[in-house]
Amino acid sequence: IDVYQAWCGPCKAVVNLFTKLKNESGEDDVLHFAVAEADSIPILQPFRNKCEPVFLFCVNGKIIAKVRGVNAPLISKTI
């Protein structure tokens, strides 16, 4: 989940990375990418007013990992 601030929008720098990873996975139901505006979702309040992108990784609705900043190798490794 790309957690973003309303004033800046989702992180466009990682769209190609996510597309590549999705295509390489070969499983349509295993890997999903989403965006979430921190300003409009109460549970994401800890991520509000930050100018650094945050990527949350979830399994069965539970956050299992978090990457702060656009670090493509770390995001790929975490996935």
N, C-alpha and C positions, 0 to 999 in steps of 0.2 A: 504494500500500500504506500503510495507516494503521498505523504502528508504535507500539505502546502498551506500557505497563507493566502487569504482572499486577494490581497493587494498584488501578489506576484503570480499566482496560478501554479499549475503543476510544473514539475521540472522537465523541460523539453530535451535536456541534454542526455537523458537516459532512455528515451523512447526507442532509439535504434537498438540499444543493448537489450531492452526487454523484448523487442520484436525478434531479435536473433535468438535469444534464449528460449522463447516460446516455440519458434520454428524448430530449434534443435531438440527440444524435449520430445517431440513426436507424440505426446499424449495430450489430447485436447482437454481432458478433465482433471489433469494433475496440477497444472500451473495456471494461475490466474493473476492478472495485474489489475490494480484498482487505484483510484485517486480519491483523496478525502480532504475536504477543506476544514482545517483545524478550527477556524472561527465559527463554524456552524454545527459542529458535533461536540456535545458536552464532554464525552469521554476523552476527547483529544485536547482538552484544555491545557495540559502540561506542555504541549507543543506550540501553543499560540505565541505570537509576537517574537518569533525566532526567524532570522533571515537565512538560516542554514537549512537546506533540504533534509528531510528525515524519511527513511524508508523502513517500514515495519513489515516483518515477515510473520505470517500467521499460519497455524495449522489447526483445523477444527475450531476456529473462532478464538484461539488463544495466541497472543503475541509470543513468539519464540526467539526472535532476534530483532535487533535494531541497528541500522547503519545511519550515521549522521554524515552529511556531506555527500558529494558526488564522487564516489570512489569505485569506478567500474570493476576493477579486479576484486575488491572486497564484496561488492554486491553480487558478482557472479559466483564467488566462492560461497557466500552465504546461501544463495539459492541452491 
